[in-house]
Amino acid sequence: MRLDKYLQLSRILKQRSTAKEVCEAGNVRIISENGDERPLKASSDVFEGTVLRIEAFNRVKLIRVTEIPLTKNVSKQRASSLYELISEEIVES
């Protein structure tokens, strides 16, 4: 599944256009098992087990993808089960 679509369906970011802008700014990064980070494009594929670092709206979230939805619509209750929040920080600008 495309990264921007996943961020929208999981409700980490509310709109797909916002997710695309955050990705284009280099604020969504994948973290590899050895700790290396690299920026992702909005069109990048995301898979279960992927660890992402997302910087948006004065917050930095570290999440692990736990499930990729098979449908185009996800209920609000189910959206939070699509990922595991590892950490979240508020960043002063």
MDTraj code that builds the backbone (N, CA, C; nanometers):
import mdtraj as md
import numpy as np

residues = "MET ARG LEU ASP LYS TYR LEU GLN LEU SER ARG ILE LEU LYS GLN ARG SER THR ALA LYS GLU VAL CYS GLU ALA GLY ASN VAL ARG ILE ILE SER GLU ASN GLY ASP GLU ARG PRO LEU LYS ALA SER SER ASP VAL PHE GLU GLY THR VAL LEU ARG ILE GLU ALA PHE ASN ARG VAL LYS LEU ILE ARG VAL THR GLU ILE PRO LEU THR LYS ASN VAL SER LYS GLN ARG ALA SER SER LEU TYR GLU LEU ILE SER GLU GLU ILE VAL GLU SER".split()
xyz = np.array([
    [0.0843, -0.1174, 0.0000],
    [0.0000, 0.0000, 0.0000],
    [0.0890, 0.1239, 0.0000],
    [0.0465, 0.2252, -0.0713],
    [0.1198, 0.3521, -0.0745],
    [0.1266, 0.4145, 0.0642],
    [0.2367, 0.4774, 0.0938],
    [0.2577, 0.5385, 0.2243],
    [0.1548, 0.6471, 0.2536],
    [0.1279, 0.7362, 0.1590],
    [0.0325, 0.8440, 0.1845],
    [-0.1081, 0.7897, 0.2115],
    [-0.1465, 0.6862, 0.1422],
    [-0.2777, 0.6245, 0.1635],
    [-0.2832, 0.5578, 0.3015],
    [-0.1753, 0.4908, 0.3404],
    [-0.1705, 0.4268, 0.4723],
    [-0.1819, 0.5304, 0.5843],
    [-0.1094, 0.6410, 0.5715],
    [-0.1145, 0.7448, 0.6748],
    [-0.2552, 0.8028, 0.6880],
    [-0.3263, 0.8126, 0.5773],
    [-0.4641, 0.8617, 0.5814],
    [-0.5582, 0.7579, 0.6434],
    [-0.5527, 0.6333, 0.5987],
    [-0.6435, 0.5299, 0.6489],
    [-0.6231, 0.5007, 0.7974],
    [-0.4978, 0.5098, 0.8431],
    [-0.4693, 0.4845, 0.9843],
    [-0.4979, 0.6070, 1.0698],
    [-0.5310, 0.7173, 1.0034],
    [-0.5632, 0.8434, 1.0687],
    [-0.4452, 0.9029, 1.1467],
    [-0.3250, 0.8676, 1.1058],
    [-0.2067, 0.9334, 1.1612],
    [-0.2046, 1.0763, 1.1086],
    [-0.2354, 1.0930, 0.9811],
    [-0.2570, 1.2245, 0.9205],
    [-0.3960, 1.2206, 0.8575],
    [-0.4704, 1.3284, 0.8713],
    [-0.6127, 1.3248, 0.8364],
    [-0.6425, 1.3222, 0.6873],
    [-0.5573, 1.3853, 0.6071],
    [-0.5845, 1.3924, 0.4645],
    [-0.4669, 1.3358, 0.3857],
    [-0.4983, 1.2769, 0.2734],
    [-0.3937, 1.2196, 0.1896],
    [-0.3033, 1.3294, 0.1330],
    [-0.3609, 1.4444, 0.1016],
    [-0.2800, 1.5554, 0.0500],
    [-0.1818, 1.6051, 0.1561],
    [-0.2234, 1.6067, 0.2814],
    [-0.1339, 1.6449, 0.3902],
    [-0.0224, 1.5417, 0.4035],
    [-0.0568, 1.4152, 0.3943],
    [0.0432, 1.3086, 0.4026],
    [0.1455, 1.3233, 0.2897],
    [0.0990, 1.3574, 0.1705],
    [0.1896, 1.3763, 0.0572],
    [0.2841, 1.4932, 0.0831],
    [0.2324, 1.6041, 0.1363],
    [0.3156, 1.7211, 0.1658],
    [0.4213, 1.6890, 0.2714],
    [0.3817, 1.6163, 0.3753],
    [0.4757, 1.5801, 0.4819],
    [0.5854, 1.4897, 0.4254],
    [0.5485, 1.3968, 0.3379],
    [0.6472, 1.3086, 0.2751],
    [0.7415, 1.3877, 0.1848],
    [0.6869, 1.4791, 0.1037],
    [0.7689, 1.5581, 0.0119],
    [0.8681, 1.6462, 0.0873],
    [0.8330, 1.6875, 0.2097],
    [0.9224, 1.7703, 0.2906],
    [1.0327, 1.6864, 0.3557],
    [1.0264, 1.5539, 0.3390],
    [1.1278, 1.4657, 0.3966],
    [1.1044, 1.4353, 0.5433],
    [0.9815, 1.4535, 0.5892],
    [0.9502, 1.4357, 0.7307],
    [0.8955, 1.2987, 0.7672],
    [0.8901, 1.2074, 0.6714],
    [0.8549, 1.0684, 0.7006],
    [0.9762, 0.9847, 0.6630],
    [1.0290, 0.9148, 0.7608],
    [1.1512, 0.8375, 0.7408],
    [1.1291, 0.6944, 0.7857],
    [1.1929, 0.6023, 0.7132],
    [1.1892, 0.4622, 0.7520],
    [1.3140, 0.4356, 0.8357],
    [1.2980, 0.3572, 0.9401],
    [1.4104, 0.3220, 1.0257],
    [1.4388, 0.1738, 1.0059],
    [1.5605, 0.1434, 0.9624],
    [1.5976, 0.0039, 0.9392],
    [1.6337, -0.0637, 1.0714],
    [1.6536, -0.1936, 1.0662],
    [1.6844, -0.2702, 1.1868],
    [1.8153, -0.2269, 1.2518],
    [1.9108, -0.1753, 1.1716],
    [2.0384, -0.1303, 1.2301],
    [2.0350, 0.0165, 1.2714],
    [1.9170, 0.0810, 1.2634],
    [1.9002, 0.2176, 1.3111],
    [1.9179, 0.3257, 1.2068],
    [1.9515, 0.2875, 1.0829],
    [1.9659, 0.3868, 0.9764],
    [1.8293, 0.4415, 0.9381],
    [1.8253, 0.5707, 0.9045],
    [1.7015, 0.6352, 0.8610],
    [1.7182, 0.6865, 0.7196],
    [1.6094, 0.6789, 0.6430],
    [1.6101, 0.7408, 0.5107],
    [1.4696, 0.7915, 0.4811],
    [1.4592, 0.9050, 0.4126],
    [1.3275, 0.9614, 0.3824],
    [1.2518, 0.8756, 0.2817],
    [1.1198, 0.8795, 0.2916],
    [1.0342, 0.8049, 0.2000],
    [0.9500, 0.9007, 0.1172],
    [0.9192, 0.8603, -0.0044],
    [0.8272, 0.9347, -0.0897],
    [0.6856, 0.8894, -0.0585],
    [0.5889, 0.9714, -0.0930],
    [0.4476, 0.9383, -0.0706],
    [0.4081, 0.8107, -0.1440],
    [0.4741, 0.7820, -0.2550],
    [0.4398, 0.6643, -0.3352],
    [0.5110, 0.5375, -0.2886],
    [0.5954, 0.5475, -0.1865],
    [0.6667, 0.4296, -0.1365],
    [0.5685, 0.3284, -0.0799],
    [0.6007, 0.2012, -0.0982],
    [0.5172, 0.0956, -0.0409],
    [0.5514, 0.0783, 0.1057],
    [0.4487, 0.0502, 0.1847],
    [0.4673, 0.0255, 0.3278],
    [0.4193, -0.1162, 0.3568],
    [0.4884, -0.1850, 0.4475],
    [0.4590, -0.3246, 0.4780],
    [0.4463, -0.3431, 0.6294],
    [0.3845, -0.4537, 0.6684],
    [0.3758, -0.4860, 0.8115],
    [0.5161, -0.4978, 0.8684],
    [0.5363, -0.4435, 0.9877],
    [0.6655, -0.4486, 1.0540],
    [0.7539, -0.3282, 1.0263],
    [0.7163, -0.2454, 0.9307],
    [0.7940, -0.1258, 0.8990],
    [0.7885, -0.0278, 1.0158],
    [0.9030, 0.0313, 1.0497],
    [0.9082, 0.1332, 1.1551],
    [0.9265, 0.2685, 1.0873],
    [0.8372, 0.3627, 1.1203],
    [0.8382, 0.4952, 1.0591],
    [0.8578, 0.6032, 1.1636],
    [0.9297, 0.7081, 1.1257],
    [0.9446, 0.8280, 1.2084],
    [0.8756, 0.9401, 1.1334],
    [0.7714, 0.9988, 1.1953],
    [0.6891, 1.0985, 1.1291],
    [0.6978, 1.2295, 1.2065],
    [0.7411, 1.3353, 1.1382],
    [0.7478, 1.4690, 1.1974],
    [0.6398, 1.5534, 1.1324],
    [0.5379, 1.5925, 1.2112],
    [0.4311, 1.6763, 1.1580],
    [0.3601, 1.7465, 1.2727],
    [0.3286, 1.8722, 1.2494],
    [0.2498, 1.9508, 1.3440],
    [0.3097, 1.9516, 1.4849],
    [0.4379, 1.9846, 1.4949],
    [0.5110, 1.9951, 1.6221],
    [0.5139, 1.8650, 1.7008],
    [0.5011, 1.7531, 1.6329],
    [0.5098, 1.6226, 1.6982],
    [0.6029, 1.5316, 1.6183],
    [0.6702, 1.4447, 1.6900],
    [0.7514, 1.3415, 1.6273],
    [0.6993, 1.2081, 1.6788],
    [0.6471, 1.1264, 1.5874],
    [0.5933, 0.9955, 1.6244],
    [0.6806, 0.8865, 1.5659],
    [0.7033, 0.7868, 1.6466],
    [0.7734, 0.6668, 1.6028],
    [0.6697, 0.5556, 1.6080],
    [0.6382, 0.4967, 1.4927],
    [0.5334, 0.3945, 1.4868],
    [0.5839, 0.2694, 1.4168],
    [0.5196, 0.1582, 1.4474],
    [0.5435, 0.0311, 1.3782],
    [0.4130, -0.0080, 1.3107],
    [0.4191, -0.0365, 1.1825],
    [0.3019, -0.0794, 1.1063],
    [0.2679, -0.2218, 1.1489],
    [0.1460, -0.2430, 1.1983],
    [0.1057, -0.3769, 1.2421],
    [0.0102, -0.4452, 1.1444],
    [-0.0563, -0.3652, 1.0619],
    [-0.1530, -0.4245, 0.9686],
    [-0.1716, -0.3320, 0.8492],
    [-0.1839, -0.3917, 0.7326],
    [-0.2156, -0.3180, 0.6106],
    [-0.3624, -0.3480, 0.5784],
    [-0.4488, -0.2454, 0.5743],
    [-0.5903, -0.2705, 0.5470],
    [-0.6118, -0.3178, 0.4040],
    [-0.7071, -0.4069, 0.3879],
    [-0.7387, -0.4609, 0.2556],
    [-0.8509, -0.3839, 0.1871],
    [-0.9192, -0.2981, 0.2625],
    [-1.0303, -0.2213, 0.2070],
    [-0.9918, -0.0746, 0.1953],
    [-1.0735, -0.0008, 0.1220],
    [-1.0470, 0.1417, 0.1028],
    [-1.1002, 0.2260, 0.2180],
    [-1.1850, 0.1678, 0.3004],
    [-1.2407, 0.2400, 0.4144],
    [-1.2093, 0.1647, 0.5429],
    [-1.1690, 0.2407, 0.6444],
    [-1.1360, 0.1822, 0.7740],
    [-1.2118, 0.2606, 0.8795],
    [-1.2785, 0.1911, 0.9714],
    [-1.3531, 0.2601, 1.0769],
    [-1.2571, 0.3288, 1.1729],
    [-1.3077, 0.4290, 1.2415],
    [-1.2260, 0.5042, 1.3369],
    [-1.1729, 0.4128, 1.4468],
    [-1.2531, 0.3183, 1.4925],
    [-1.2110, 0.2256, 1.5973],
    [-1.0987, 0.1348, 1.5486],
    [-1.1062, 0.0908, 1.4257],
    [-1.0066, -0.0016, 1.3714],
    [-0.8772, 0.0687, 1.3303],
    [-0.8853, 0.1974, 1.2996],
    [-0.7688, 0.2709, 1.2489],
    [-0.6514, 0.2653, 1.3453],
    [-0.6767, 0.2766, 1.4736],
    [-0.5661, 0.2770, 1.5703],
    [-0.5012, 0.1393, 1.5847],
    [-0.5668, 0.0351, 1.5379],
    [-0.5069, -0.0981, 1.5459],
    [-0.4150, -0.1278, 1.4266],
    [-0.4063, -0.0362, 1.3321],
    [-0.3220, -0.0563, 1.2144],
    [-0.1748, -0.0288, 1.2443],
    [-0.1474, 0.0341, 1.3591],
    [-0.0090, 0.0658, 1.3943],
    [0.0095, 0.0613, 1.5454],
    [0.1348, 0.0495, 1.5861],
    [0.1723, 0.0520, 1.7275],
    [0.2542, 0.1789, 1.7492],
    [0.2109, 0.2619, 1.8416],
    [0.2833, 0.3843, 1.8741],
    [0.3993, 0.3496, 1.9653],
    [0.5215, 0.3672, 1.9188],
    [0.6408, 0.3363, 1.9965],
    [0.6747, 0.4531, 2.0870],
    [0.6749, 0.5737, 2.0301],
    [0.6987, 0.6941, 2.1095],
    [0.6407, 0.8149, 2.0398],
    [0.6186, 0.9202, 2.1189],
    [0.5664, 1.0456, 2.0652],
    [0.6235, 1.1599, 2.1472],
    [0.6767, 1.2593, 2.0796],
    [0.7326, 1.3766, 2.1465],
    [0.6677, 1.5016, 2.0895],
    [0.6550, 1.6021, 2.1734],
    [0.6122, 1.7331, 2.1274],
    [0.7373, 1.8167, 2.1099],
    [0.7503, 1.8786, 1.9937],
    [0.8685, 1.9565, 1.9603],
    [0.8310, 2.1038, 1.9574],
    [0.9037, 2.1838, 2.0306],
    [0.8829, 2.3285, 2.0289],
    [0.9413, 2.3838, 1.8995],
    [0.8698, 2.4747, 1.8351],
    [0.9241, 2.5307, 1.7106],
    [0.9874, 2.6646, 1.7322],
])
top = md.Topology()
chain = top.add_chain()
for i, resn in enumerate(residues, 1):
    res = top.add_residue(resn, chain, resSeq=i)
    for name in ("N", "CA", "C"):
        top.add_atom(name, md.element.get_by_symbol(name[0]), res)
traj = md.Trajectory(xyz[None], top)
